Amino acid sequence: MRVASIVGIILVVVGIALLAYYTDPIRLMLRDFEPHKTNPAPRVLGGLALVGGIALLYVTRQRD
């Protein structure tokens, strides 16, 4: 495996883990919903990691 493929797989796993952890429905129901306390950064970073990992895997597969 190439290094780019390994990095792509790691990004996909990290992205899925971040999205799963920060969008857990039970965790969201139990949390205090004050608008100034919510931070969308982990969900955005998780989505970017997922999309970046998929794009990196796609690019490395096209070269082979």
Backbone torsions as a table, in degrees:
resi	resn	phi	psi	omega
1	MET	NA	144.7	176.5
2	ARG	-81.7	160.8	-179.9
3	VAL	-63.4	-39.0	-179.3
4	ALA	-63.4	-36.8	178.0
5	SER	-66.9	-40.7	179.4
6	ILE	-65.3	-43.1	178.1
7	VAL	-63.7	-39.3	177.6
8	GLY	-62.4	-42.2	178.6
9	ILE	-65.1	-41.9	178.7
10	ILE	-62.8	-42.0	178.6
11	LEU	-63.4	-40.0	178.8
12	VAL	-64.0	-44.3	-179.5
13	VAL	-65.0	-43.8	179.4
14	VAL	-65.1	-40.8	178.6
15	GLY	-62.6	-43.9	178.3
16	ILE	-64.8	-41.5	-179.6
17	ALA	-63.8	-43.5	178.9
18	LEU	-64.2	-44.3	179.6
19	LEU	-65.7	-39.0	-179.8
20	ALA	-68.3	-39.9	-177.5
21	TYR	-71.8	-43.1	-174.0
22	TYR	-88.4	-1.2	175.0
23	THR	-121.3	21.7	177.7
24	ASP	-63.2	121.3	-174.5
25	PRO	-62.9	-37.7	-179.8
26	ILE	-67.4	-42.0	178.9
27	ARG	-63.4	-37.9	179.6
28	LEU	-70.5	-34.2	179.7
29	MET	-70.8	-34.6	-176.9
30	LEU	-81.9	-15.4	-175.7
31	ARG	-80.2	154.1	176.6
32	ASP	-74.5	121.6	-175.5
33	PHE	-95.1	68.8	173.2
34	GLU	-99.4	127.5	-172.6
35	PRO	-57.3	-32.9	-176.8
36	HIS	-79.7	-9.3	-179.5
37	LYS	-99.9	-9.2	-179.7
38	THR	-84.0	140.2	-178.4
39	ASN	-126.1	110.0	-178.0
40	PRO	-80.7	-1.6	-175.0
41	ALA	-58.7	-45.3	-179.4
42	PRO	-62.9	-36.0	178.2
43	ARG	-69.9	-38.6	178.3
44	VAL	-66.4	-44.4	178.4
45	LEU	-64.7	-37.6	176.4
46	GLY	-63.5	-42.6	177.5
47	GLY	-65.5	-40.9	178.5
48	LEU	-66.2	-39.7	178.0
49	ALA	-64.4	-41.1	179.1
50	LEU	-64.4	-48.4	-179.9
51	VAL	-65.3	-41.5	178.8
52	GLY	-64.5	-39.8	178.0
53	GLY	-65.5	-42.1	178.0
54	ILE	-65.1	-41.9	178.8
55	ALA	-64.2	-41.0	178.9
56	LEU	-65.4	-40.7	176.5
57	LEU	-64.8	-39.2	179.4
58	TYR	-64.4	-44.3	-178.4
59	VAL	-66.0	-41.4	-179.5
60	THR	-69.5	-30.9	178.0
61	ARG	-72.6	-31.1	179.2
62	GLN	-68.9	-30.9	-179.6
63	ARG	-73.3	-32.2	-176.2
64	ASP	-75.8	NA	NA
